[in-house]
Amino acid sequence: MAIERVETTALIQIKDLSRTYGEGPATVHALRGINLNIQQGEMVALMGPSGSGKSTLMNVLGLFDRATSGSYTLGGQDMTRLTGRQQANLRGRRIAFVFQGIHLLPRLTALSNVELPMSYARMSASQRKDAALNALRLLGVDQLKDRYPSQMSGGQAQRVAIARAIAPGPDLLLADEPTGALDRKSGTLVLEAFQSLHQETGVTIVIVTHDPYVAQHAERIIALEDGQVLSDTRVEERLIAHHEDEPSKGEQS
């Protein structure tokens, strides 16, 4: 059964947002006057084919790129008015990222991988460990805390990567094709992890995907085409991911 949520304050407000590259006849209009709001606590799928503008929009949301025109407000603060350094500082504190590539450091255990980004923040060693263990527990992989990436399955490693992203307590989690490199079984485990995380923490999640199956696990689907919002719909028959955990590499026969 889908989780009922009450929409309150919009975490993200985008008005007339455009992004162009190049000049003259070579100008590329990656985003064309986009308008949308994403509420605090929503789980949204940003969907579209290659070239639709979804990756550009994610880069703007994640403060890796600036809009050419229009406004982007995050938590009531206009991102277009911030300097590059201010954006970088805010990105580190409030926004987390999960990518298609897992990017765990092979010589560190799961626990150490999750702790690592927090070592750059003003947190004590005990605070980092507690936050990392809690994140691993939320993602259902705390039993893997002493294992190295080579000892994990693809789905397990991706869930550790998600734990690493959410351990510092961000307001916004951006996931770019998080199941794209996984088989369907492992991908389902990751989608289950996103839904459990969303239910238990209320973090706002935006998943960028081209896969309708992945998008159906969100509460809302925003479809882009040619740099514009093609449709923005609530998911009436939301898929709830559920799968028994897969064995780690060391447990497979």
C-alpha distance (Angstrom), angle and dihedral (degrees) to the residues before:
residue distance angle dihedral
M1 . . .
A2 3.81 . .
I3 3.79 116.9 .
E4 3.80 113.5 -111.6
R5 3.80 113.3 -130.6
V6 3.78 131.1 -176.7
E7 3.80 112.9 -134.7
T8 3.79 110.9 -132.9
T9 3.78 128.3 152.7
A10 3.79 119.3 8.1
L11 3.78 108.8 -118.2
I12 3.82 91.6 -169.1
Q13 3.80 124.7 37.6
I14 3.81 119.0 179.3
K15 3.81 121.3 -176.5
D16 3.82 126.4 -175.5
L17 3.80 90.3 -26.3
S18 3.80 116.1 -177.4
R19 3.79 133.2 172.4
T20 3.77 123.1 -170.3
Y21 3.78 131.5 177.6
G22 3.79 125.7 -156.8
E23 3.79 129.7 2.8
G24 3.77 139.6 -95.8
P25 3.80 118.7 -3.1
A26 3.81 89.8 -9.5
T27 3.81 93.6 59.2
V28 3.81 114.1 130.9
H29 3.81 116.2 -155.7
A30 3.81 101.4 -152.3
L31 3.82 94.1 167.7
R32 3.80 124.2 22.8
G33 3.80 116.8 -162.4
I34 3.80 99.7 -48.0
N35 3.81 120.0 -169.5
L36 3.80 122.2 -173.1
N37 3.79 144.4 130.3
I38 3.79 127.2 -146.1
Q39 3.78 115.4 -161.1
Q40 3.78 125.2 -134.2
G41 3.80 107.1 -91.3
E42 3.81 98.4 18.4
M43 3.79 124.2 136.6
V44 3.80 106.5 -145.0
A45 3.79 133.7 180.0
L46 3.80 116.3 -146.7
M47 3.76 104.0 -156.5
G48 3.78 138.0 -177.2
P49 3.80 144.6 113.9
S50 3.78 124.8 -85.9
G51 3.79 109.3 -63.7
S52 3.81 94.6 23.2
G53 3.81 93.2 116.0
K54 3.79 98.6 -110.0
S55 3.82 94.8 122.3
T56 3.80 91.3 46.7
L57 3.79 90.2 50.9
M58 3.80 90.9 49.1
N59 3.81 90.3 51.3
V60 3.80 89.9 52.4
L61 3.81 91.4 47.5
G62 3.81 90.0 48.7
L63 3.83 92.0 48.5
F64 3.78 93.2 -118.4
D65 3.81 90.5 117.5
R66 3.80 136.4 27.2
A67 3.77 127.0 -130.0
T68 3.79 117.4 -115.8
S69 3.80 90.3 -138.3
G70 3.77 139.9 -7.6
S71 3.80 128.9 48.9
Y72 3.78 138.0 -76.1
T73 3.79 117.7 -165.8
L74 3.81 121.5 -171.4
G75 3.78 116.7 -170.0
G76 3.80 91.0 -18.0
Q77 3.80 94.3 -51.2
D78 3.81 120.8 114.4
M79 3.79 106.6 -126.5
T80 3.82 93.2 -165.5
R81 3.81 90.6 67.5
L82 3.80 95.4 56.2
T83 3.78 125.4 97.2
G84 3.80 119.8 -121.4
R85 3.80 90.8 -100.8
Q86 3.79 92.4 48.9
Q87 3.80 90.1 50.2
A88 3.81 91.1 49.9
N89 3.80 91.7 50.7
L90 3.79 92.3 48.3
R91 3.82 91.7 45.7
G92 3.79 90.0 55.3
R93 3.79 92.9 50.8
R94 3.79 105.3 37.4
I95 3.80 110.2 21.1
A96 3.81 129.1 63.6
F97 3.79 129.3 -171.0
V98 3.79 136.7 -149.5
F99 3.79 117.0 -173.6
Q100 3.78 136.0 -167.2
G101 3.79 88.8 -108.5
I102 3.79 108.9 66.4
H103 3.82 97.4 -146.6
L104 3.79 99.4 -168.4
L105 3.79 113.3 162.0
P106 3.83 105.8 -109.0
R107 3.81 96.2 -144.9
L108 3.79 94.8 53.7
T109 3.79 128.2 77.0
A110 3.79 121.1 -120.1
L111 3.80 90.5 -98.7
S112 3.80 93.2 49.8
N113 3.80 91.5 46.9
V114 3.80 90.8 54.4
E115 3.81 92.7 45.1
L116 3.80 95.3 48.8
P117 3.85 101.0 81.3
M118 3.80 90.2 48.7
S119 3.81 91.2 56.7
Y120 3.81 87.2 77.5
A121 3.80 91.1 56.8
R122 3.78 126.0 74.8
M123 3.77 95.2 -95.5
S124 3.76 128.1 129.0
A125 3.80 120.2 -120.0
S126 3.81 90.6 -106.9
Q127 3.82 92.0 49.9
R128 3.80 90.9 50.7
K129 3.78 92.1 49.1
D130 3.80 93.4 47.7
A131 3.82 92.1 48.4
A132 3.81 91.9 46.8
L133 3.80 93.7 49.0
N134 3.80 91.1 47.7
A135 3.82 91.3 50.8
L136 3.80 92.1 48.7
R137 3.80 89.0 49.0
L138 3.80 92.1 50.8
L139 3.81 89.7 52.7
G140 3.80 92.3 47.1
V141 3.81 95.6 -117.7
D142 3.80 102.6 101.0
Q143 3.81 88.4 116.4
L144 3.81 87.2 66.5
K145 3.80 95.5 56.3
D146 3.81 94.4 114.7
R147 3.80 96.5 41.9
Y148 3.77 127.1 100.1
P149 3.82 123.1 -128.2
S150 3.82 91.3 -104.1
Q151 3.81 88.1 61.1
M152 3.82 93.7 55.5
S153 3.78 133.9 80.3
G154 3.80 118.7 -120.2
G155 3.79 93.3 -100.7
Q156 3.79 92.5 48.4
A157 3.81 92.4 49.1
Q158 3.80 91.4 50.3
R159 3.80 91.0 51.4
V160 3.81 89.3 51.7
A161 3.80 87.4 51.5
I162 3.82 89.5 52.3
A163 3.81 89.4 49.3
R164 3.80 89.0 52.8
A165 3.80 89.7 52.5
I166 3.80 97.5 49.4
A167 3.82 100.0 37.1
P168 3.84 94.2 91.9
G169 3.83 90.5 54.6
P170 3.83 104.2 -112.1
D171 3.80 124.7 -170.1
L172 3.79 93.6 -138.4
L173 3.80 131.3 36.5
L174 3.80 117.0 -163.7
A175 3.79 116.8 -166.2
D176 3.82 119.5 -170.3
E177 3.83 111.1 -158.3
P178 3.85 89.9 -38.9
T179 3.81 93.3 178.1
G180 3.79 96.9 38.2
A181 3.81 95.6 104.0
L182 3.82 95.0 41.7
D183 3.79 134.5 85.7
R184 3.81 117.0 -113.7
K185 3.82 94.4 -96.4
S186 3.80 93.8 51.2
G187 3.80 90.6 41.5
T188 3.78 91.1 54.4
L189 3.79 89.8 53.2
V190 3.79 89.6 53.3
L191 3.82 92.3 48.4
E192 3.79 88.9 49.8
A193 3.80 88.0 52.8
F194 3.81 91.9 51.7
Q195 3.79 92.0 49.9
S196 3.81 93.2 47.3
L197 3.79 90.9 47.5
H198 3.79 90.9 49.1
Q199 3.80 92.6 49.5
E200 3.79 95.7 46.4
T201 3.82 101.0 40.4
G202 3.80 105.7 22.9
V203 3.81 91.2 -136.1
T204 3.80 114.2 162.7
I205 3.81 109.3 -110.8
V206 3.80 127.5 -165.7
I207 3.81 114.8 -173.7
V208 3.80 117.5 -166.2
T209 3.80 110.1 -152.2
H210 3.78 144.6 147.7
D211 3.83 91.6 -156.0
P212 3.85 116.8 97.7
Y213 3.82 89.8 -157.7
V214 3.80 91.1 59.3
A215 3.80 92.4 43.5
Q216 3.82 91.9 54.5
H217 3.82 89.2 66.4
A218 3.80 90.9 65.9
E219 3.81 126.9 81.4
R220 3.79 93.2 -124.7
I221 3.80 136.3 21.4
I222 3.80 122.5 -148.8
A223 3.80 109.1 -168.1
L224 3.80 119.9 -159.2
E225 3.77 129.2 -162.8
D226 3.81 127.9 174.3
G227 3.80 91.5 -8.5
Q228 3.81 94.9 -53.7
V229 3.80 136.2 99.3
L230 3.80 104.8 -99.7
S231 3.81 95.5 -179.6
D232 3.79 140.0 -10.6
T233 3.80 113.4 -160.9
R234 3.76 141.1 162.5
V235 3.82 115.0 -119.5
E236 3.79 105.3 -114.0
E237 3.82 96.4 -177.1
R238 3.76 101.7 34.7
L239 3.78 117.6 -170.4
I240 3.80 115.1 -126.9
A241 3.78 110.6 -151.8
H242 3.77 116.7 -134.9
H243 3.75 129.2 162.0
E244 3.76 136.4 147.3
D245 3.77 111.4 -103.8
E246 3.76 116.5 -93.1
P247 3.80 120.6 -126.6
S248 3.77 120.8 -101.3
K249 3.78 118.9 -110.2
G250 3.75 91.9 -96.9
E251 3.82 91.2 54.4
Q252 3.79 97.5 49.2
S253 3.78 117.1 102.5
